[in-house]
Amino acid sequence: MREARRQPLRLKYVPQRTCIACRQTGAQRGLIRLVRIDQEQVEVDLTERRAGRGAYLCPTQDCWEMGLKKDRLEYALRTKISPQNRRQLAEFGQSLPRRASDVVECLSSTSGS
Ligand SMILES: [Zn+2]
C-alpha cells in the first residue's frame, strides 16, 4: 500500500524562477538573471542584486538563442532590445554550455515511483 504523504502548505514565499525560453522552473538549475537597467539596455546580472525588471534564462546556449530569437526576452522585460545589445547578450550565451543535459542531470535522474 502506498501512502501518499500530504505536504504541508508552505506559506513562506519562494521566488519562482522560470526560464523564459523553455519555461522550466530553475530553482536548482542556476538560472541566469537578466535585468533591464534602462529603457533600451538589458544586461546579464550575475549578482542578482541589480534593480530593475528581471527575467531568467537557463545557463545554456539553447535557451539563450531561443530567448533572444523569439523576442521572449523583450516581451518578458517589456522593452525593445537594440541589435547591438542583443549581440552582447548573444555573445554571453555563446560562452555557455550547449545543452542542459549536464545542468539537469540531477533532476532527470529522479526515478519514478
Ligand atoms: Zn531554459
Residues whose N, C-alpha, C, O or C-beta is under 5 A from the ligand:
A	BS01	ZN	C19 A21 C22 R23 C58 C63
